[in-house]
Amino acid sequence: MRSRSKSFGGEDPCGWWRVEKSELEKLYRILCRFCMSVMSITEASRAGMSSLVASAQGNGVPLSRHGKVVAEVVSADEIAGLRRDRETLRDAALAMARFATDTDVRTRLDQAIEFFGLTRAELEAEIVADVAAGRE
């Protein structure tokens, strides 16, 4: 096997080989911690809140307990996007439900009032009484 220095033609352009082995191992552990797809809650606690937040700004960090993902730390931008998507999907689902159940039968307001055994005059009197009593 060739030595590391020979792989660069005898030079060390990045200075990697002057770094202590323990420092490289520490860096490797840190990088692995943030590149892992799932982090245990214990690992996240050891990493600290600021490290967890920093790693969540790029990609979400799933947190597991006993091997099962129970939470995920994500950036504020991603949460905002998810909320927008949720509202858009809700509106689309409502439109689709209306379209699917539409029978093209329309009911006039007077027919609905009559169906409930009321008259326009009764409803108008009730509204006037509510406004006068401050119960708009």
C-alpha positions as CSV (number, residue, x, y, z in Angstrom):
1,M,0.0,0.0,0.0
2,R,1.3,3.5,-0.9
3,S,1.9,6.0,1.9
4,R,-0.3,9.1,2.1
5,S,2.5,11.4,1.2
6,K,3.2,9.6,-2.1
7,S,-0.4,9.9,-3.2
8,F,0.2,13.7,-3.6
9,G,3.6,13.2,-5.2
10,G,5.4,13.7,-2.0
11,E,3.6,16.9,-1.2
12,D,0.9,17.7,1.3
13,P,-1.0,20.5,-0.4
14,C,-3.9,20.6,2.1
15,G,-1.9,20.1,5.3
16,W,-4.0,17.0,6.2
17,W,-1.1,14.9,7.2
18,R,0.1,17.5,9.8
19,V,-3.2,17.2,11.7
20,E,-3.2,15.0,14.8
21,K,-5.0,11.7,14.4
22,S,-7.2,12.4,17.4
23,E,-8.3,15.7,15.8
24,L,-9.2,13.9,12.5
25,E,-11.2,11.3,14.5
26,K,-13.1,14.0,16.4
27,L,-13.9,15.8,13.1
28,Y,-15.0,12.5,11.5
29,R,-17.4,11.8,14.5
30,I,-18.8,15.3,14.2
31,L,-19.3,15.0,10.4
32,C,-20.9,11.6,10.8
33,R,-23.3,12.9,13.4
34,F,-24.6,15.6,11.1
35,C,-24.6,13.4,8.0
36,M,-26.6,10.6,9.6
37,S,-30.1,10.2,8.4
38,V,-31.5,9.5,11.9
39,M,-30.0,10.7,15.2
40,S,-30.9,9.3,18.6
41,I,-32.2,11.6,21.2
42,T,-29.1,10.9,23.3
43,E,-26.8,11.8,20.4
44,A,-28.8,15.0,19.8
45,S,-28.5,15.9,23.5
46,R,-24.8,15.4,23.4
47,A,-24.4,17.4,20.3
48,G,-26.1,20.3,21.9
49,M,-29.0,22.6,20.8
50,S,-26.9,24.9,18.6
51,S,-25.4,22.0,16.7
52,L,-28.8,20.4,16.2
53,V,-30.3,23.7,14.9
54,A,-27.3,24.3,12.6
55,S,-27.7,20.8,11.1
56,A,-31.4,21.3,10.7
57,Q,-31.0,24.4,8.6
58,G,-29.7,22.3,5.7
59,N,-31.8,19.2,6.0
60,G,-34.2,18.0,8.7
61,V,-32.8,15.9,11.5
62,P,-35.0,12.9,12.4
63,L,-34.7,12.0,16.1
64,S,-35.3,8.5,17.3
65,R,-36.1,6.8,20.6
66,H,-35.4,3.1,20.8
67,G,-34.9,2.9,17.0
68,K,-38.2,4.6,16.2
69,V,-38.3,8.1,14.7
70,V,-40.4,10.2,17.2
71,A,-39.6,13.8,16.1
72,E,-37.8,15.8,13.5
73,V,-36.0,19.1,13.8
74,V,-36.5,21.2,10.6
75,S,-35.7,24.8,9.6
76,A,-38.2,27.6,9.9
77,D,-38.3,28.0,6.1
78,E,-39.2,24.3,5.7
79,I,-42.0,24.6,8.3
80,A,-43.4,27.7,6.5
81,G,-43.4,25.8,3.2
82,L,-45.1,22.9,4.7
83,R,-47.8,25.1,6.2
84,R,-48.4,26.8,2.8
85,D,-48.5,23.3,1.1
86,R,-51.0,22.1,3.8
87,E,-53.3,25.1,3.1
88,T,-53.1,24.6,-0.7
89,L,-53.9,20.9,-0.4
90,R,-56.8,21.7,1.9
91,D,-58.2,24.1,-0.6
92,A,-57.7,21.7,-3.5
93,A,-59.4,18.9,-1.5
94,L,-62.4,21.1,-0.8
95,A,-62.7,22.1,-4.5
96,M,-62.4,18.4,-5.5
97,A,-65.1,17.4,-3.0
98,R,-67.4,20.1,-4.1
99,F,-66.9,19.1,-7.7
100,A,-67.4,15.4,-7.0
101,T,-70.7,16.0,-5.1
102,D,-72.1,18.8,-7.2
103,T,-75.5,17.7,-8.7
104,D,-76.2,21.0,-10.5
105,V,-79.3,21.4,-8.3
106,R,-79.5,24.9,-6.8
107,T,-81.7,26.1,-4.0
108,R,-82.9,29.6,-3.8
109,L,-82.6,31.4,-0.4
110,D,-86.4,31.7,-0.1
111,Q,-86.8,27.9,-0.5
112,A,-84.2,27.3,2.3
113,I,-86.0,29.8,4.6
114,E,-89.3,28.2,3.8
115,F,-87.9,24.7,4.4
116,F,-86.9,25.7,8.0
117,G,-90.4,27.1,8.6
118,L,-89.4,30.8,8.6
119,T,-90.2,33.9,6.6
120,R,-87.9,36.7,5.5
121,A,-89.8,39.1,7.8
122,E,-89.1,36.9,10.8
123,L,-85.4,36.7,10.0
124,E,-85.1,40.5,9.4
125,A,-86.9,41.2,12.7
126,E,-84.5,38.8,14.5
127,I,-81.4,40.6,12.9
128,V,-82.8,44.0,13.9
129,A,-83.4,42.8,17.5
130,D,-79.8,41.4,17.7
131,V,-78.3,44.6,16.4
132,A,-80.3,46.7,18.9
133,A,-79.1,44.4,21.7
134,G,-75.5,44.7,20.6
135,R,-75.3,41.0,19.5
136,E,-74.2,41.5,16.0
